[in-house]
Amino acid sequence: MHEEGVRSCRACGEELPALAAFCPSCGAAAAPGEQPPTLGGKLLGRVLPSLSKAAAARPAEASGEAGPGKPAKMSGRKAEQEARKAAGDGASVTTGDLVGFSLMYEDGLAETAPGVFSRTVSFRDLSYEHERKEIKDEIYDRWSAVHASFAPGWCYQVNLLNMPMLTRREERYLPEVGANADYAVALNDILAERQRKGRVEFDRRNLLSFSVAAADSSQADRMLRTQFEALAPLFSRLGSTAEVLTGVERARIEHVLLNGPEAPFFLDYRSLVRSRTRAREYVAPAWAAYDPGDKLMRNHLVLPSRVVKVFQIKDFGSDLSDNAVRSIRSLPIPMNISLLFRPQPKREIVERVRTNINVAQAAINSYAQSVAKSGGDPTRLPPALEEKEDEARDLLDHIRNDDQNISWFQGFVAVFAESRERLAVYEQMLVDEASVWSLDLVPMPLQQEQALASSMPLARPILDKRYRSLSTAEGAAMVPFASQNIHDEPSRSLLLGTDTVSGEDILVDPDELKSPHAWVFGKTGSGKGMEMNTLLSYSLLQHPRTERDLETGEWRNPDPRCPQWHVFDFHGEYIQLARDFGAAVGTFGPGREDAINPLGISDATGGLTQQVVRENIDFFLALCESVIGEELPLQARSVIDACLIETYAPYVGTPSRPTLVEFHDALTAAAAKGNRYAEGLADAWRIFVHGSMDSFARETNFKASPQLNVYNMAEVGTQMQTLAMLSALQFVRTCTFRNHRTGKPTYLVLEEVQILFDNAAAIRILESYFAELRKFGLHIICVTQLPERVLRHSRATNMFQNSSLFVFLPMSERDASTIAQMFRLSATQADLIGESADAGTGLVVADGVKVAMSNRIPKDNILYEVWNTDPYKLAQADRG
């Protein structure tokens, strides 16, 4: 935890800065042979420093002697030359300390001033911006509790950082290899273009720093840890997390802010003692200066790779909006928003307010007496006098009745730019946005160095005369939360689109959710087909087919655990994709050869017992109700049960399974004995067994592919739809059990899921799949263009509770209103999924986190035609 030993002045005993040649307190010379004086890499007096490690560790050939990770030496003359070269011949080099801390221990404890220590925690963003009012109120109340946890004597600071990155992040998530490498390239190109348009050039960080005075570092460590222990559950209640930053992490953040992301960062605590350096020397820039034309007012700073200007948040207008700070932070500007608070003793504040009231009353009395003597009306007071007393009394009531604390507040916005011209653009954007929310942002001439140091995430106030008072409620109104990103590990995730707020790709790992099941709602033309094709293609391309089967010549993925997808396709929307990815495609319907046997049941081990038959009775009832068209009476259910036992008896313990033909034979035999319920069932089943609709009365001949399987049901007709879906569901169930035994996940896309909601027994089957098969690795994605038929069903709520991922695309206003009520959407969020919303836009909800999304595919990309589910295009393809 310790840095190197601290030197003291031989004359006065004060601590000497690292490598100082003389004492900054008394001016006495240090021991002979010491290095030139530095103060955090800044000019001390008129002697320029050696270059800091962070900014000066260039390749060895640049300095002639400094190797990687070692500080290069720069003479005072050289540093001054560099400063004047960058800032101009008439530049004025600064003398201030921009780093803001003297010691930074390895575990993250910093000494910011003699006897004052601080820590910093990083906290995760929350979905706030588009939430409905009651949810925002809950977040506000819990954020207020964070503010209220700091007692007088503490100082705490919220920093909202848009930290500039070295380059814009353009991740190519998909391996561009194998049989579909051209598609991987095309999809990577789409994602790269989205990233270029988004705000991914910033590393957005939310920090909370807090400091306290202590006798030594050990006492400070105990106090700061106790405070963090109080904060952790408060962030947990918010739905966020707070993590304590280490010394390297804190130093790296300051290093990027002061030096830019391109400057190398070499801090290593193991080498500090050996090198006789301190952490601050790895943070400080080599120099800082003012422009020749700005030497008088000093409105901005010039650093080695950036220009910086700091503004003070001086006033909030008549009403502090919770949108103000978040809207400024959302600007595409590299910045550091600093909100610093110093809680004050309530008793002292109350006494001050009372004094202000007495002063106001005295002024009113004096004015009234003066007016009365001159013959005027003493009851008519100037508005300023009346308001002064009224405001003081309101504040006193607020403190007493609402249990409010008062803090001295200091707010800064530091803006970073690569050039003076770009800084001017950023400044105009910042001032324009602030004016919308009545924020008074004022420049800080002659105090840029102190303001920049004050804005660093250290909870160290430097400008003591730049405060204003805020209550706990007013401070909490500057809610830092905006939009919680959903960006899981790309190789394990589903791609859903782009976050329209942050510009991030929305990547969701289903296995990280509370439940792996998902729903996609959207009307015809809402972009539902593009959404599903994007999701499906991304997963397939994450597991490329790179090996060729020597016997068949087909490409395949060599990983036996790559996901297996099953897609129920009622409109031929996935046929082109299936062909391109070498999928198994089964086409079912009258006259078609492909068949699935719905009686091919088994348990998780692949075996068949009478107990398995009994456990599947709901499935068989659903099959019968799908052909009868109505719910079965108890007597008919008894007949079905008896006939199934008879049908399965010869097959128990064998690998073979009966078909619907044998089940129909058992019903016919029961009918011959005079059972009218058996007779009715046999008559209903006849066309599906011996007639033109016998696709599901034969042995299964559909051979599943290990990666993608499409069940083309475009020709089954309305009479067979439920039977077809139930038969395919049973087949997928068997595949799920088999995959689970080898560790292979199974995904099922249920297009037109509303069909099952018209059959009570079928919906019970689906509900059981949701609840029971998730433990066997089944991920169900239900898709519908008729949400109302799903939403109005009594069992929908149970299945929604067993699902964690929802994608809402534009739909009818009635459906959007129902969704908004069920999922507690705000008016803004509801507008995203309303009938007038653009196709390809909508809302993603993952474990309660709500993110506005967009998934538009450029028409000039080769995937557009593959994914396009326009009915006219599909009809043309069929004719072709």
Summary of the structure (lengths in Angstrom):
residues: 880
radius of gyration: 35.3
end to end distance: 73.4
largest distance: 120.0
contacts: 2957
relative contact order: 0.10
helix: 41%
strand: 18%
